[in-house]
Amino acid sequence: MLRRIVVGLILACLASPSIAVEAGEMAPAWTGSDFSGNEIEFPAATAGKPTIMIFWATWCPYCNAFMPYLAQIQKDYGEDKITVVAINHKERGVGDPAAYVAKLDFAVTAIRDGDSIGDTYSVDFIPGLMIIDSEGRIAWKRASTDLPAGKTVGELWDEQVREQLDLLL
């Protein structure tokens, strides 16, 4: 009887959905490919700098609204101070992620086919946006919002990301 209970508990745990990675926890390591086919390893690719990690898709109006702000953040703080990692996630075959990345006007490590990475981080909505500190801990994750895609939400996330980076630098 006890054996059945133990086996049942183990099976229940295995069938449970993954637990979301939260602020304060170590960011899971991963390996992915950039749009040139180069293998990228996280956290090695961050060189120990605070990192903005964004999970995006070409079809996502929120991603499109935030990318110009992210470009300005990267330019303002500088490549020597922060790293930006953009992981294509939940693309659904709608757009052309390689063309999207080619049009970005800022220094970014862009990862293609990042669904497995997003799953590791339990990213359920896009953009998944977080900041990883220089020690590899998740310092901040964006909360869900009822704001429509556009300038207001872009400005909100810009302010939140800058506030967190200022605390880390």
C-alpha positions in Angstrom: 0.0 0.0 0.0 2.8 2.4 1.0 4.6 1.6 -2.3 1.5 2.5 -4.3 1.2 5.8 -2.5 4.8 6.7 -3.1 4.6 5.7 -6.8 1.4 7.7 -7.1 3.1 10.8 -5.6 6.1 10.5 -7.9 3.9 10.1 -11.0 1.8 13.1 -9.9 5.0 15.2 -9.5 6.2 14.2 -12.9 2.9 15.0 -14.5 2.6 18.5 -12.9 3.4 21.5 -15.0 6.8 23.0 -14.5 7.3 25.6 -11.9 7.9 29.1 -13.2 11.4 30.6 -12.7 11.0 33.5 -10.4 13.0 36.6 -9.3 15.8 35.7 -6.9 16.4 32.3 -8.5 19.3 31.3 -10.6 18.6 31.6 -14.3 18.7 28.2 -15.9 21.7 27.6 -18.2 20.9 26.8 -21.9 22.5 26.4 -25.3 20.9 27.8 -28.4 21.8 28.9 -32.0 22.0 32.5 -33.3 20.6 33.4 -36.7 24.0 32.7 -38.3 24.1 29.1 -36.9 26.6 29.8 -34.1 26.1 28.0 -30.8 25.5 30.4 -27.9 25.8 29.3 -24.3 24.1 31.0 -21.5 25.3 32.3 -19.1 28.8 32.4 -20.7 27.5 34.7 -23.5 26.8 37.4 -21.0 30.4 37.8 -19.9 29.2 38.4 -16.3 27.2 41.5 -17.2 23.6 42.3 -16.2 21.5 40.9 -19.0 18.1 41.8 -20.4 16.5 38.7 -21.7 13.5 39.1 -23.9 11.4 36.3 -25.5 9.8 37.7 -28.6 8.0 36.8 -31.8 7.5 38.7 -35.1 3.7 38.7 -34.7 3.7 40.1 -31.2 2.5 43.8 -31.1 3.9 44.2 -27.6 7.4 43.1 -28.7 7.2 45.5 -31.7 6.2 48.3 -29.3 9.0 47.6 -26.9 11.9 46.9 -29.3 12.7 50.6 -30.0 12.9 51.2 -26.2 15.1 48.2 -25.8 17.4 49.6 -28.5 17.7 52.9 -26.7 18.3 51.2 -23.4 21.2 49.2 -25.0 22.6 52.4 -26.5 22.3 54.4 -23.3 23.9 51.8 -21.0 26.4 50.5 -23.5 27.5 47.1 -24.6 30.3 47.2 -22.1 27.8 47.4 -19.2 24.9 45.2 -20.2 24.0 42.4 -22.6 20.8 42.0 -24.5 19.6 38.5 -25.4 16.6 38.2 -27.6 15.1 34.7 -27.9 12.6 34.0 -30.7 9.8 32.1 -29.0 6.4 30.9 -30.0 6.9 32.2 -33.6 4.2 29.9 -35.0 5.6 30.2 -38.5 3.9 33.6 -39.1 6.8 35.9 -39.7 10.5 35.9 -40.7 12.5 36.1 -37.5 15.9 36.4 -39.4 14.7 39.4 -41.3 13.3 40.9 -38.1 16.6 40.5 -36.3 18.5 41.9 -39.3 16.5 45.2 -39.0 17.3 45.6 -35.2 19.4 48.7 -34.7 21.3 47.7 -31.6 23.7 45.2 -30.2 21.8 42.0 -29.4 22.5 38.3 -29.1 19.6 36.9 -31.0 18.6 33.3 -30.6 16.5 31.4 -33.2 14.0 28.6 -32.4 14.0 29.4 -28.7 10.8 27.5 -27.7 12.7 25.0 -25.5 14.5 27.8 -23.8 11.2 29.6 -23.2 9.7 26.4 -21.8 12.7 26.1 -19.4 11.9 29.6 -18.1 8.1 28.9 -18.2 7.4 31.8 -20.5 3.7 31.7 -21.2 3.2 35.2 -22.6 5.2 37.3 -25.0 7.3 39.2 -24.5 8.8 37.4 -21.7 11.0 40.1 -20.3 13.5 39.7 -17.4 16.8 40.9 -16.1 19.6 38.6 -15.0 22.2 40.0 -12.6 25.9 39.6 -13.0 25.9 36.5 -10.8 23.2 34.8 -12.9 20.2 35.4 -10.7 16.9 36.6 -12.1 16.7 40.1 -10.7 13.4 41.1 -12.2 10.6 39.7 -14.4 7.9 41.7 -15.9 4.4 41.2 -14.6 1.4 40.7 -16.9 -0.4 43.8 -17.9 -3.8 44.9 -19.2 -2.3 47.8 -21.1 -2.8 47.7 -24.9 0.3 47.3 -27.1 1.8 50.7 -27.9 3.6 53.7 -26.5 2.2 53.4 -23.0 3.3 49.8 -22.3 6.7 50.5 -24.0 7.3 53.4 -21.7 6.2 51.4 -18.7 8.7 48.6 -19.4 11.4 51.0 -20.4 11.0 52.7 -17.0 11.0 49.3 -15.1 14.0 47.9 -17.0 16.0 51.1 -16.4 15.1 51.1 -12.7 16.4 47.6 -12.3 19.6 48.2 -14.3 20.3 51.2 -12.2 20.1 49.1 -9.1 22.5 46.5 -10.5 25.1 48.9 -12.0 
